[in-house]
Amino acid sequence: RQGHADEFTVKRPVERKQVLADILGLSFLR
């Protein structure tokens, strides 16, 4: 599904980093 792709296109750079962190499970980026 394209859910994550949509998140990347609509969110600001900082929020993108947050989403990427969630996807990768890198809680230290929070």
C-alpha positions as a Markdown table, in Angstrom:
| # | Residue | x | y | z |
|---|---|---|---|---|
| 1 | Arg | 0.0 | 0.0 | 0.0 |
| 2 | Gln | 1.0 | 3.6 | -0.6 |
| 3 | Gly | 0.3 | 4.9 | 2.9 |
| 4 | His | 3.9 | 5.7 | 3.8 |
| 5 | Ala | 4.6 | 7.3 | 0.4 |
| 6 | Asp | 1.7 | 9.7 | 1.0 |
| 7 | Glu | 3.0 | 10.6 | 4.4 |
| 8 | Phe | 6.4 | 11.6 | 2.9 |
| 9 | Thr | 4.8 | 13.8 | 0.3 |
| 10 | Val | 2.5 | 15.7 | 2.6 |
| 11 | Lys | 4.6 | 16.2 | 5.7 |
| 12 | Arg | 7.3 | 18.8 | 6.3 |
| 13 | Pro | 11.0 | 17.8 | 6.4 |
| 14 | Val | 11.0 | 17.5 | 10.2 |
| 15 | Glu | 7.9 | 15.4 | 10.2 |
| 16 | Arg | 9.3 | 13.2 | 7.4 |
| 17 | Lys | 12.3 | 12.5 | 9.6 |
| 18 | Gln | 9.9 | 11.5 | 12.4 |
| 19 | Val | 8.0 | 9.2 | 10.1 |
| 20 | Leu | 11.2 | 7.7 | 8.8 |
| 21 | Ala | 12.3 | 7.2 | 12.4 |
| 22 | Asp | 9.1 | 5.4 | 13.2 |
| 23 | Ile | 9.4 | 3.2 | 10.1 |
| 24 | Leu | 13.0 | 2.2 | 10.9 |
| 25 | Gly | 12.3 | 2.0 | 14.6 |
| 26 | Leu | 15.0 | 4.5 | 15.4 |
| 27 | Ser | 13.6 | 6.1 | 18.5 |
| 28 | Phe | 16.7 | 8.1 | 19.1 |
| 29 | Leu | 15.8 | 10.5 | 16.3 |
| 30 | Arg | 12.8 | 11.7 | 18.4 |
